[in-house]
Amino acid sequence: MSTAPWYPTRSHWHTLKEVDMKLTSAQNDRATGILLGLATGDALGARYEFQPPLPDEIAVGMFGGGQLGWEPGEWTDDTAMAIPIARAAAAGLDLRDEAVLDRIAATWADWAYDAKDVGIQIGAVIRRASSPTAAGLREAAVAYSARSHRSSGNGSLMRVAPVALAYLDDPDALVEAATALSQLTHTHPDAVEACVIWSLGIRHAVLHGTFDGVRAALGSLPADRAAIWAERLDEAERNSPTRFNHNGWVVEALQGAWSAITRTPVPELDPVIDQYPCGHFAAALETAVRGGRDTDTVAAIAGGLLGARWGASAVPARWRRVMHGWPGERSGELVRLAALAVAGGRSDASSWPAAPVVDYSAHGDVSSLAAHPRDPGVWLGGVARFEALPDGIDAVVSLCRVGAPAAAIPRSDHIEVRLVDRDGDNPNLDFVLADAADAVAALRAEGKTVLLHCVQAISRTPAVGALYSVRHLGVPADEALAEIQRVLPHAHPIESFRAALLAAEGAGSGTPAVSEQSLVGEESLQRLS
């Protein structure tokens, strides 16, 4: 096979109908899941990088450690390199523009100077570039490809996911941007094509809620290349991720990610046994990590597509809580960054996501506050109580959009939950309600006093507060909601919340959940050799 760089042009691609950019609630959730999903897979796989495939008895979690000494939940170079791309999109910039590519290249060069981990190929290109510009990197990338038979690494595919955020309405521009960004460090045809295929698959997942956009993208490649990639995808679907143990190569990295996604079953909905379709997100990422070797990158690649399919609301709070990394950001910032990228840098009428304070002035009384009827360590309130925390509260679970984290508490003790107060607008509703209730329980298990709030404490807060009673305090659903309504007389959850609460009857252990952070203390039982 020829290794000469291949540069796609518009003539290579099917004309796809541009979409109306007024996204639905589910599409917005999926769009904001792209960057968050990438970072989740990255942070989940960091500990296990360079290790052989993981046996079943080895727990997979954000425990930290590994050969590079990652902190629990810390993302690696995969996410670090994606963030400047997302930031350019969030500023409303065209990722194909040379000046924008210059800015991204300069940011990468600054980051790589003292980064904990930089890939071999990327590090070589940045070090040997004549200048920290797009032209300088491209020149060094071409030279690297000419002298090395290993120039088709996975370093451009690992970071490509946020490109889709900028071009949901323009697949041709998406192809051009993905190509341009790959060529800054990886000019090999395999790397360029992988970035294009995966980006189109991510775009399709956001718009349509399916994974079949990856296959659809092959129809836009030249026929000979499409046939090669079709066989590669077929091979991935036939084999476990452990089969692709040369996953530093972009082809096997993509195959490992696709294998984990397609071979992991999608659960049937059964809230009583904590089984939800969107549980596929976490299960497929665990499968990707268990494949071994370049675990953080394969899981990051898978996570971008999984997040685009299942949404930000499918990412468990126990992971979102601990995730963090360069340049000093956490999971909430990734969601806001993605939202800005989709909107081309514009905030909505309430000033979200850019403003430090979201404007709820038109919502009436937002100052409600009451102690949970079964647990005095949980307070139920409106958003004004978040903006001015009552004394004694040292953790918050927010069920509505908020601005900057409360300065009075550690950022890891503020958990933001995507829960929309409209029937039909929550694609992962049963999971989100249960996950929010479990987040409260995990904080309480650590001795925290928790504020659980939405805007007015009328619908979302009562629903989650009642489900906390059901799942962790053994209270029947009807009784739990009636008790909440006695302390919050205006409480009236919408119909879909009530239905989910009743469907969860009998779920949970009746005891507070154990947080993943508390499992770190048991690391000696699970340490990798």
C-alpha positions in Angstrom: 0.0 0.0 0.0 1.2 3.5 -0.8 2.1 5.7 2.1 2.0 8.9 0.1 -0.1 11.6 1.9 -3.7 11.6 0.7 -5.6 14.8 0.8 -9.3 14.5 0.5 -11.2 17.0 -1.6 -14.9 17.8 -1.8 -15.2 15.5 -4.9 -14.4 12.5 -2.7 -17.4 13.0 -0.5 -21.1 12.4 -0.8 -23.1 15.6 -0.5 -24.8 15.4 2.8 -27.9 17.5 3.6 -27.0 20.3 6.0 -29.0 20.3 9.2 -31.0 22.9 10.9 -28.8 24.0 13.8 -31.7 24.3 16.2 -30.8 21.1 18.0 -33.2 19.2 20.2 -32.6 18.6 23.9 -31.3 15.1 23.1 -28.9 16.4 20.4 -27.6 19.1 22.7 -26.9 16.4 25.4 -25.1 14.3 22.8 -23.1 17.2 21.5 -21.9 18.1 25.0 -21.0 14.5 25.5 -18.3 14.5 22.8 -15.5 16.2 24.7 -16.6 14.8 28.1 -16.7 11.3 26.7 -13.2 11.6 25.2 -11.9 12.8 28.6 -13.7 10.1 30.5 -12.2 7.3 28.4 -8.8 9.0 28.6 -8.8 9.4 32.4 -10.3 5.9 32.9 -7.5 4.3 30.8 -4.6 6.3 32.2 -3.7 4.0 35.1 -3.6 0.9 32.8 -1.5 2.3 30.0 1.4 0.1 28.8 -0.1 -2.9 30.6 -1.2 -6.2 28.9 -5.0 -6.9 28.6 -6.7 -6.8 32.0 -8.1 -10.0 33.5 -11.7 -9.8 34.9 -10.5 -9.7 38.5 -8.7 -6.4 38.0 -11.0 -3.5 38.8 -11.3 -0.7 36.2 -11.8 2.7 37.7 -10.3 6.2 38.0 -7.9 5.2 40.7 -4.9 7.0 39.5 -1.4 5.6 39.5 0.1 3.8 36.5 3.6 4.1 35.2 3.4 7.9 34.9 1.8 8.5 38.3 -1.5 10.0 37.3 -3.8 11.4 39.9 -7.3 9.8 40.3 -9.4 11.1 37.4 -6.5 13.0 35.7 -6.7 13.0 31.9 -3.7 12.7 29.7 -2.3 14.1 26.4 -5.3 12.9 24.5 -7.7 15.4 26.1 -5.0 18.0 26.6 -4.5 18.2 22.8 -8.3 18.2 22.1 -9.0 21.2 24.4 -7.2 23.8 22.2 -9.3 22.5 19.3 -12.5 22.8 21.3 -11.5 26.3 22.5 -11.0 27.5 19.0 -14.4 26.2 18.1 -15.9 27.7 21.2 -14.6 31.1 20.1 -16.5 30.7 16.8 -13.3 30.2 14.7 -12.9 28.2 11.6 -10.6 25.3 12.3 -9.5 25.3 8.6 -8.1 28.8 8.8 -4.3 29.0 8.9 -4.2 31.6 11.7 -6.5 29.4 13.8 -4.2 26.4 13.1 -1.2 28.5 14.1 -2.9 29.3 17.4 -3.6 25.6 18.1 0.0 24.7 17.1 1.5 27.3 19.4 -0.7 26.0 22.3 0.4 22.5 21.7 4.0 23.5 21.7 3.6 25.4 25.0 1.8 22.4 26.6 4.4 19.9 25.4 7.3 21.8 27.0 6.6 20.4 30.4 3.7 17.9 29.8 3.8 14.7 31.8 3.3 12.6 28.7 3.6 13.5 25.0 3.3 10.8 22.3 6.5 9.7 20.5 5.5 11.0 17.1 3.9 14.2 18.3 6.9 15.0 20.6 9.3 14.4 17.7 7.3 16.7 15.3 7.0 19.5 17.9 10.7 19.3 18.8 11.8 19.4 15.2 9.5 22.0 13.9 11.2 25.1 12.6 8.6 27.2 14.4 5.5 26.6 16.6 3.2 27.3 13.8 1.0 25.2 11.6 3.5 25.4 8.7 6.3 24.5 11.0 4.5 21.5 12.4 3.4 20.3 9.0 6.9 20.5 7.6 8.2 18.5 10.5 5.4 16.0 10.2 6.1 15.4 6.5 9.8 14.9 7.3 9.0 12.5 10.1 6.8 10.5 7.8 9.5 10.4 5.1 12.2 9.0 7.5 10.1 6.7 9.7 8.1 3.6 8.8 6.1 4.2 12.0 4.4 7.5 11.1 0.9 6.3 11.3 0.5 6.6 15.1 -2.8 7.3 16.8 -2.0 10.8 18.0 -4.2 12.7 15.6 -7.2 10.4 16.0 -7.1 10.6 19.8 -7.8 14.4 19.7 -10.1 14.7 16.7 -13.5 14.3 18.4 -14.2 18.0 19.2 -13.8 18.9 15.5 -17.4 17.7 15.0 -18.7 20.3 17.4 -17.8 23.1 15.0 -19.3 21.5 11.9 -22.5 19.7 12.8 -24.1 21.7 10.0 -21.4 21.2 7.4 -19.9 17.8 6.7 -17.7 19.0 3.9 -16.1 21.5 6.2 -15.8 18.9 8.9 -13.8 16.7 6.5 -11.5 19.5 5.6 -10.9 20.6 9.3 -10.3 17.0 10.4 -7.8 16.6 7.6 -6.0 19.9 8.3 -5.7 19.1 12.1 -4.4 15.6 11.5 -1.7 16.8 9.0 -0.2 19.1 11.7 1.4 16.0 13.1 0.3 13.0 11.2 0.2 13.0 7.3 0.0 9.3 6.7 -3.2 8.3 4.8 -4.3 5.9 7.6 -4.2 8.7 10.1 -6.0 11.2 7.9 -8.7 8.8 6.9 -9.2 7.6 10.4 -9.8 11.1 11.6 -12.2 11.8 8.8 -14.2 8.6 9.3 -14.4 9.0 13.1 -15.3 12.7 12.9 -18.2 11.9 10.5 -19.3 9.1 12.7 -19.3 11.4 15.7 -21.3 14.0 13.8 -23.9 11.4 12.8 -24.2 10.1 16.3 -25.0 13.6 17.6 -27.6 14.2 15.0 -29.2 10.8 14.8 -28.4 9.0 18.0 -26.8 5.9 16.3 -23.3 4.5 15.6 -23.9 3.7 12.0 -22.3 7.0 10.8 -18.9 5.3 11.0 -20.0 2.8 8.3 -21.7 5.5 6.4 -18.5 7.6 6.2 -16.8 4.8 4.3 -19.1 5.4 1.3 -17.5 8.8 1.0 -14.0 7.5 0.6 -12.4 6.6 -2.7 -13.6 3.0 -3.5 -10.2 1.3 -2.9 -9.8 3.0 0.5 -13.4 2.3 1.5 -12.9 -1.4 0.8 -9.8 -1.5 3.0 -11.5 0.3 5.9 -14.7 -1.8 5.6 -12.6 -5.0 6.1 -10.9 -3.3 9.1 -14.2 -2.5 10.7 -15.4 -6.1 9.9 -12.3 -7.5 11.7 -13.0 -5.2 14.7 -16.6 -6.5 15.0 -15.4 -10.1 14.9 -12.7 -9.8 17.5 -12.2 -8.5 21.1 -10.2 -5.3 21.7 -7.5 -7.6 23.1 -6.9 -8.8 19.5 -5.6 -5.3 18.6 -2.5 -5.2 20.7 -0.5 -2.9 18.3 -2.9 -0.1 19.1 -0.3 2.6 19.0 -0.9 2.3 15.3 -3.9 4.4 14.3 -5.7 1.5 12.5 -5.6 -0.9 15.5 -6.5 2.0 17.9 -9.6 2.6 15.8 -10.3 -1.1 15.6 -10.0 -1.5 19.3 -12.4 1.3 20.0 -14.9 0.1 17.4 -14.6 -3.4 18.8 -15.4 -2.2 22.3 -18.4 -0.2 21.1 -19.9 -2.8 18.8 -19.2 -5.9 20.9 -20.5 -4.5 24.2 -24.3 -5.2 24.6 -26.7 -2.3 25.1 -28.6 -3.1 28.3 -32.4 -3.3 28.5 -34.1 -0.7 30.8 -34.7 -2.1 34.2 -34.4 0.5 37.0 -35.0 -2.0 39.8 -31.7 -3.7 39.0 -29.9 -0.5 38.0 -29.8 -1.4 34.3 -30.1 1.3 31.7 -29.5 1.5 28.0 -27.0 4.3 28.4 -25.0 2.0 30.7 -23.5 1.0 27.4 -21.3 4.1 27.7 -19.5 3.0 30.8 -19.5 -0.7 29.9 -18.0 -0.1 26.5 -15.3 2.1 27.9 -14.4 -0.5 30.4 -14.1 -3.0 27.6 -11.8 -0.7 25.7 -9.6 -0.3 28.7 -9.4 -4.1 29.2 -7.9 -4.4 25.8 -4.6 -3.3 27.2 -1.5 -1.4 25.9 -2.5 2.1 24.8 -5.5 2.0 27.0 -6.0 5.7 27.6 -6.0 6.5 23.8 -8.2 3.6 22.7 -10.7 4.5 25.5 -10.5 8.2 24.6 -11.2 7.4 20.9 -14.1 5.2 21.9 -15.3 7.8 24.5 -15.7 10.6 21.9 -18.1 8.5 19.8 -19.8 7.0 22.9 -20.4 10.4 24.3 -21.8 11.6 21.0 -24.2 8.7 21.0 -25.3 8.6 24.6 -24.7 12.2 25.7 -23.1 13.9 28.6 -25.9 12.7 30.9 -24.7 9.1 30.5 -21.4 9.8 32.1 -21.6 8.6 35.7 -21.3 11.3 38.4 -18.6 9.2 40.2 -16.3 9.7 37.2 -17.3 13.3 36.5 -16.6 14.2 40.1 -12.9 13.3 40.0 -12.0 14.1 36.4 -9.5 16.9 35.8 -6.4 17.8 33.9 -4.5 20.3 31.8 -5.0 23.2 31.8 -6.6 23.1 35.3 -10.1 22.2 34.2 -12.7 19.8 35.4 -15.7 18.0 33.8 -18.1 20.9 34.2 -15.8 23.1 32.2 -15.6 20.5 29.4 -19.4 20.5 29.1 -19.5 24.3 29.0 -16.7 24.4 26.4 -18.5 21.9 24.2 -21.8 23.9 24.5 -20.0 27.1 23.4 -18.4 25.3 20.5 -21.8 24.0 19.2 -23.2 27.6 19.6 -20.2 29.2 17.8 -19.2 31.0 21.0 -22.7 32.4 21.8 -24.5 32.0 25.1 -28.2 31.6 25.5 -30.7 34.1 27.0 -29.8 33.1 30.5 -26.1 33.8 29.8 -25.2 30.1 29.9 -22.6 28.7 29.4 -20.2 31.6 29.3 -21.3 33.8 32.2 -20.1 33.2 35.8 -23.7 33.5 37.0 -26.7 32.2 35.1 -29.6 34.6 35.1 -32.7 33.1 36.8 -34.3 36.5 37.6 -37.4 35.7 35.5 -38.2 32.5 37.5 -39.8 34.0 40.6 -38.8 32.8 44.0 -35.6 30.8 43.8 -34.7 30.9 47.5 -36.5 27.8 48.9 -34.7 25.8 51.5 -35.8 22.8 53.6 -34.1 19.9 55.4 -34.6 16.5 53.8 -37.3 14.8 55.9 -35.3 11.6 56.4 -31.7 13.0 56.5 -30.9 16.3 58.1 -27.5 16.3 56.3 -29.3 16.9 53.0 -30.8 20.3 52.3 -33.3 20.8 49.4 -33.3 24.3 47.8 -33.5 26.7 45.0 -30.6 28.1 43.0 -30.3 31.2 45.2 -29.0 28.9 47.9 -26.2 27.7 45.6 -25.2 31.3 44.8 -25.0 32.1 48.6 -24.4 28.8 50.4 -25.9 28.5 53.8 -23.4 27.8 56.7 -22.4 24.2 57.2 -23.0 23.0 53.6 -19.8 21.6 52.1 -21.1 19.8 49.0 -23.6 20.6 46.3 -25.5 18.6 43.7 -26.8 21.0 41.1 -29.8 19.8 39.0 -29.9 23.0 36.8 -27.4 25.0 34.8 -25.1 27.1 37.0 -22.2 29.3 36.4 -18.9 29.3 38.2 -18.5 26.7 41.0 -19.2 27.8 44.5 -15.9 29.2 45.9 -16.7 27.9 49.4 -16.4 24.2 48.6 -13.8 22.1 46.7 -14.6 21.8 43.1 -14.7 18.0 43.4 -17.6 18.3 45.9 -19.8 20.2 43.4 -21.5 17.7 41.1 -23.5 19.1 38.1 -26.3 17.0 36.7 -28.0 17.5 33.4 -31.7 17.2 34.2 -34.2 19.1 32.0 -37.5 20.0 33.6 -39.7 19.1 30.6 -41.3 15.8 29.8 -39.6 14.0 26.9 -36.4 16.1 27.0 -34.3 13.7 29.1 -33.0 10.8 26.9 -31.4 9.0 29.9 -33.9 10.0 32.5 -34.1 6.9 34.7 -30.3 6.7 34.8 -29.8 10.4 35.5 -32.3 10.5 38.4 -30.7 7.4 40.0 -27.2 8.7 39.4 -28.0 12.0 41.0 -29.6 10.3 44.1 -26.5 8.1 44.3 -24.2 11.2 44.1 -26.0 12.6 47.2 -25.5 9.3 49.0 -21.8 9.1 48.1 -21.2 12.6 49.5 -23.2 11.7 52.6 -21.1 8.6 53.0 -18.0 10.9 53.2 -19.7 12.9 56.0 -20.6 15.9 53.8 -23.6 18.1 54.3 -25.2 18.4 50.9 -27.3 21.0 49.2 -29.4 19.4 46.5 -30.9 22.1 44.4 -32.5 23.1 41.1 -34.0 26.5 40.1 -37.1 26.7 42.4 -37.1 23.3 44.1 -40.5 22.5 42.5 -39.8 19.5 40.3 -36.2 18.3 39.9 -35.1 18.6 43.5 -38.2 16.9 45.0 -37.9 14.1 42.5 -34.2 13.4 43.3 -34.7 14.0 47.0 -37.5 11.4 47.0 -35.5 8.9 45.0 -32.6 9.3 47.5 -35.1 8.1 50.1 -36.2 5.2 47.9 -32.7 4.0 46.9 -30.7 4.7 50.1 -33.2 4.9 53.0 -35.6 2.2 52.1 -38.7 4.4 51.8 -41.6 3.4 49.4 -41.8 5.8 46.5 -45.3 7.3 47.3 -44.4 7.9 50.9 -41.0 9.4 50.0 -42.6 11.9 47.6 -45.3 12.8 50.1 -42.7 13.5 52.8 -40.8 15.8 50.5 -44.0 17.7 49.6 -44.6 18.3 53.3 -41.3 20.1 53.7 -41.5 21.7 50.2 -45.3 22.6 49.9 -44.9 23.8 46.3 -43.1 20.6 45.2 -44.8 19.0 42.1 -42.5 16.9 39.9 -43.4 16.6 36.3 -45.1 13.4 35.1 -42.0 11.7 33.6 -40.1 12.3 36.9 -43.0 10.7 38.9 -43.1 7.7 36.6 -39.4 7.2 36.9 -39.6 7.4 40.7 -42.3 4.7 40.8 -40.4 2.5 38.3 -37.4 2.6 40.6 -39.4 1.1 43.6 -37.2 -1.5 45.1 -34.0 -0.3 43.6 -30.9 0.4 45.6 -29.3 -1.2 48.6 -30.9 0.9 51.3 -27.4 2.1 52.4 -25.3 5.0 51.2 -23.4 4.4 48.0 -19.6 4.0 48.2 -17.8 6.6 46.1 -15.0 5.6 43.8 -12.6 7.8 45.7 -13.1 5.6 48.8 -12.1 2.6 46.7 -8.6 4.1 46.2 -7.8 3.1 49.8 -8.3 -0.5 48.8 -5.9 -0.2 45.9 -3.5 -2.7 47.4 -6.1 -5.4 46.6 -6.1 -4.4 43.0 -2.7 -3.1 42.2 -1.3 -4.1 38.8 2.0 -5.9 38.7 
